[in-house]
Amino acid sequence: TARLQKEVNHLQQELLGPGELAGKLTKITAAAARLFDVDFCRIWVVRRGDLCGAGCAHASTDDEAGACAVPGGECLHLMASSGRYAYVDGSARRRVPFGSCTIGRIAAGVEYKYLSNQVTDDPCVHDQEWVRELGLVSFAGYQLRPSGGATLGVMALFSKHP
């Protein structure tokens, strides 16, 4: 407990200092990956769709569960990723439309949080092939929103253990 409290205090001090949003979000995902012993942690923030006509996987999919309902509308932009995957570009998951997949459902408020310790059998987990490839067992996703305010983004943790 003392080690965890020390790490949280250190993170708090780093976040209070100057810095860009992407850098601060990366500090949060790195700390969460360490503290919760997860495979990787990611944070998406709400912004307008910017890749709708420029190669976004959700704009061209035939899969209704992963398709973008409103091109150019609100979209989640992957801003930070730590652990096994520390990149934020080049992946089909760098943009996630509101309402699409589990992450987009959390952002849209269909679910404010989603927890699963059986992602390989979970019908709410959109990309079962990806989950199996990575050997993932659990997922925890949380809407990032100030009390009484609009959704700012989503934080998700992925793990190979419950």
Phi, psi and chi 1 to 4 in degrees:
 res  aa     phi    psi   chi1   chi2   chi3   chi4
   1 THR       -  -41.1  -56.0      -      -      -
   2 ALA   -63.3  -40.0      -      -      -      -
   3 ARG   -64.2  -43.1 -179.2 -171.8   65.7   79.9
   4 LEU   -63.7  -43.6  -66.6  175.3      -      -
   5 GLN   -63.3  -40.1 -174.3   61.7   47.4      -
   6 LYS   -62.2  -43.4 -177.3  177.8  178.4 -179.3
   7 GLU   -67.1  -40.5 -169.7  159.1  -13.3      -
   8 VAL   -64.0  -42.3  168.9      -      -      -
   9 ASN   -62.0  -41.2  -72.5  -18.4      -      -
  10 HIS   -63.2  -44.4  178.2   72.1      -      -
  11 LEU   -60.4  -44.7  175.0   62.0      -      -
  12 GLN   -58.3  -44.0 -178.5 -178.7   23.1      -
  13 GLN   -63.4  -41.0  -69.4  -54.3  -50.4      -
  14 GLU   -64.1  -37.9  -74.1 -175.3  -26.1      -
  15 LEU   -72.9  -26.4  -65.6  175.5      -      -
  16 LEU   -76.1  -19.4  -69.9  172.7      -      -
  17 GLY   -78.4  175.0      -      -      -      -
  18 PRO   -68.4  155.4   24.1  -30.5      -      -
  19 GLY   159.1  162.0      -      -      -      -
  20 GLU   -77.0  154.0  -63.0  -67.5  -41.7      -
  21 LEU   -57.2  -46.4  176.6   62.3      -      -
  22 ALA   -60.0  -40.3      -      -      -      -
  23 GLY   -65.6  -40.5      -      -      -      -
  24 LYS   -68.1  -40.6  -70.6 -178.4 -177.3 -106.3
  25 LEU   -65.0  -36.0  -66.4  176.3      -      -
  26 THR   -65.9  -37.1  -61.8      -      -      -
  27 LYS   -62.0  -38.7  -71.5  178.1 -177.9 -175.3
  28 ILE   -66.8  -46.7  -67.8  168.6      -      -
  29 THR   -66.1  -37.4   57.6      -      -      -
  30 ALA   -64.9  -43.7      -      -      -      -
  31 ALA   -65.6  -42.0      -      -      -      -
  32 ALA   -63.9  -40.7      -      -      -      -
  33 ALA   -61.9  -40.6      -      -      -      -
  34 ARG   -71.3  -50.0  -78.0 -170.1  -47.7  -86.9
  35 LEU   -63.4  -38.0  -70.9  168.9      -      -
  36 PHE  -100.5    2.6  -61.9  112.8      -      -
  37 ASP    51.2   54.3 -173.6   30.3      -      -
  38 VAL  -106.9  163.3  -62.6      -      -      -
  39 ASP   -66.7  -46.9 -158.4   39.1      -      -
  40 PHE  -159.1  158.6   57.6  103.1      -      -
  41 CYS  -132.8  140.0  176.9      -      -      -
  42 ARG  -135.4  151.7  -69.9 -179.6  160.6  176.4
  43 ILE  -129.5  128.0  -66.5  178.0      -      -
  44 TRP  -109.3  144.0  -71.0  -98.2      -      -
  45 VAL  -117.2  153.9  -63.2      -      -      -
  46 VAL   -79.2  126.8  176.6      -      -      -
  47 ARG  -150.5  172.6  -65.4 -160.5  172.8  148.0
  48 ARG   -74.9  148.1  -60.9 -141.4   49.8   84.6
  49 GLY   -59.2  130.7      -      -      -      -
  50 ASP  -123.6   -8.3   62.9  -20.5      -      -
  51 LEU  -116.7   16.5  -61.4  176.5      -      -
  52 CYS   -56.2  -40.7  -57.0      -      -      -
  53 GLY  -106.8   12.5      -      -      -      -
  54 ALA  -130.4   46.2      -      -      -      -
  55 GLY    94.8   11.5      -      -      -      -
  56 CYS   -67.6  128.0  178.8      -      -      -
  57 ALA   -60.7  -29.2      -      -      -      -
  58 HIS   -79.3  -19.7  -61.4  -76.9      -      -
  59 ALA   -78.0  -24.1      -      -      -      -
  60 SER  -115.9    7.4   60.4      -      -      -
  61 THR   -79.4  148.4 -174.6      -      -      -
  62 ASP   -91.6   -8.0  -67.8  -27.3      -      -
  63 ASP   -82.5  110.5 -179.6    2.0      -      -
  64 GLU   -56.2  -38.1 -168.9  175.8  -49.3      -
  65 ALA   -66.9  -22.8      -      -      -      -
  66 GLY  -110.6    1.7      -      -      -      -
  67 ALA   -81.8  153.6      -      -      -      -
  68 CYS   -83.1  124.3 -176.6      -      -      -
  69 ALA   -80.1  -32.8      -      -      -      -
  70 VAL  -132.6   85.6 -176.0      -      -      -
  71 PRO   -55.0  132.0  -26.5   35.6      -      -
  72 GLY    84.7   -2.3      -      -      -      -
  73 GLY   -85.2 -163.4      -      -      -      -
  74 GLU   -64.4  138.9  -72.6 -174.4  -39.5      -
  75 CYS  -146.6  152.1 -177.3      -      -      -
  76 LEU   -94.8  129.1  -68.2  168.1      -      -
  77 HIS  -107.6  124.1  -67.4 -131.8      -      -
  78 LEU   -68.3  118.0 -178.1   59.2      -      -
  79 MET  -111.0  -24.0  -66.6  -71.6  -66.7      -
  80 ALA  -151.0  141.2      -      -      -      -
  81 SER  -151.5  131.2 -174.4      -      -      -
  82 SER  -137.8  157.2  -62.4      -      -      -
  83 GLY   103.3 -139.9      -      -      -      -
  84 ARG   -56.3  -40.7 -177.4 -167.5  -32.7 -164.4
  85 TYR  -111.3  110.0  -65.1  106.1      -      -
  86 ALA  -111.1   20.3      -      -      -      -
  87 TYR  -111.3  157.9   56.6   84.3      -      -
  88 VAL  -123.5    4.3  -65.6      -      -      -
  89 ASP  -128.9  168.7   57.5   -3.6      -      -
  90 GLY    79.7    4.9      -      -      -      -
  91 SER  -117.8  155.2  121.2      -      -      -
  92 ALA   -65.2  -15.8      -      -      -      -
  93 ARG   -97.7    8.8  -68.6  158.5 -168.9   83.1
  94 ARG   -73.8  -21.5   68.6 -178.9  171.7  156.9
  95 ARG  -129.9  135.6  -61.8  -67.8 -176.3  -88.7
  96 VAL  -136.2  118.0  178.5      -      -      -
  97 PRO   -68.2  150.7  -14.3   26.0      -      -
  98 PHE   -56.6  134.7  -92.9   45.9      -      -
  99 GLY    85.5  -12.8      -      -      -      -
 100 SER   -94.6  136.2  173.3      -      -      -
 101 CYS    58.9  178.6  -51.3      -      -      -
 102 THR   -66.2  -41.9  -55.2      -      -      -
 103 ILE   -59.4  -47.1  -59.0  -66.9      -      -
 104 GLY   -67.0  -32.2      -      -      -      -
 105 ARG   -67.9  -37.4  -69.9  173.2   51.5   82.9
 106 ILE   -65.0  -45.5  -66.4  168.1      -      -
 107 ALA   -61.8  -39.7      -      -      -      -
 108 ALA   -75.3   -8.6      -      -      -      -
 109 GLY    87.9    3.6      -      -      -      -
 110 VAL   -61.3  -40.0  175.2      -      -      -
 111 GLU  -131.9  133.3  -48.6  -94.6   -5.7      -
 112 TYR   -87.1  -21.6  -68.1   98.3      -      -
 113 LYS  -152.6  157.6   65.4  179.3  177.9 -179.5
 114 TYR  -146.9  127.5 -169.3   82.8      -      -
 115 LEU  -125.8  137.2  -53.6  167.9      -      -
 116 SER  -150.2  132.3  177.4      -      -      -
 117 ASN  -105.2   11.3  -81.8  -42.1      -      -
 118 GLN  -140.2   58.1  -62.5  178.3  -18.3      -
 119 VAL   -63.8  -24.9  -66.7      -      -      -
 120 THR   -71.6  -18.5   54.3      -      -      -
 121 ASP  -116.0   10.1  -62.3  -37.3      -      -
 122 ASP   -89.0  116.5 -168.1  -31.8      -      -
 123 PRO   -66.2  -17.2   21.3  -29.2      -      -
 124 CYS   -82.2  -13.7  -68.4      -      -      -
 125 VAL   -87.1  113.3  175.8      -      -      -
 126 HIS   -64.7  -49.5  173.8   67.8      -      -
 127 ASP  -104.2   81.3 -165.9  -17.2      -      -
 128 GLN   -63.4  -35.0  -70.2  -70.5  -44.1      -
 129 GLU   -62.6  -43.8 -177.2  177.6  -33.7      -
 130 TRP   -61.9  -44.1  178.9   71.9      -      -
 131 VAL   -60.0  -45.3  165.0      -      -      -
 132 ARG   -66.7  -42.9  -75.6 -173.9 -174.3   89.9
 133 GLU   -56.4  -40.5  -84.2  178.2   26.5      -
 134 LEU   -85.5  -11.5  -61.4 -179.9      -      -
 135 GLY    72.0   30.9      -      -      -      -
 136 LEU   -78.4  145.6  -61.8  175.0      -      -
 137 VAL  -115.9  -39.3  172.3      -      -      -
 138 SER  -131.2  157.6   62.6      -      -      -
 139 PHE  -142.7  137.4  167.2   82.5      -      -
 140 ALA  -135.1  121.8      -      -      -      -
 141 GLY  -125.3  138.8      -      -      -      -
 142 TYR  -134.8  135.9  -60.2   92.3      -      -
 143 GLN   -72.6  133.9 -169.4  179.9   81.5      -
 144 LEU   -99.2  114.0  -57.5  174.3      -      -
 145 ARG  -157.6  130.6  172.3  174.9   51.4   96.7
 146 PRO   -69.5  154.2   23.3  -28.4      -      -
 147 SER   -53.4  120.9 -178.7      -      -      -
 148 GLY    77.1    3.0      -      -      -      -
 149 GLY  -106.1 -179.3      -      -      -      -
 150 ALA   -80.1  159.3      -      -      -      -
 151 THR   -63.8  130.5  -57.6      -      -      -
 152 LEU   -97.8  -27.9  -58.9  174.1      -      -
 153 GLY   171.6 -162.5      -      -      -      -
 154 VAL  -140.3  138.0  173.2      -      -      -
 155 MET  -113.1  133.5 -179.8  168.9  142.5      -
 156 ALA  -132.6  140.9      -      -      -      -
 157 LEU  -120.2  136.2  -60.9   98.4      -      -
 158 PHE  -124.4  133.8  -56.4   84.0      -      -
 159 SER  -139.4  155.9 -177.8      -      -      -
 160 LYS   -92.6    4.7  -71.2 -176.2  171.9 -173.5
 161 HIS  -138.5  156.9   57.6   79.7      -      -
 162 PRO   -62.0      -  -19.1   28.7      -      -
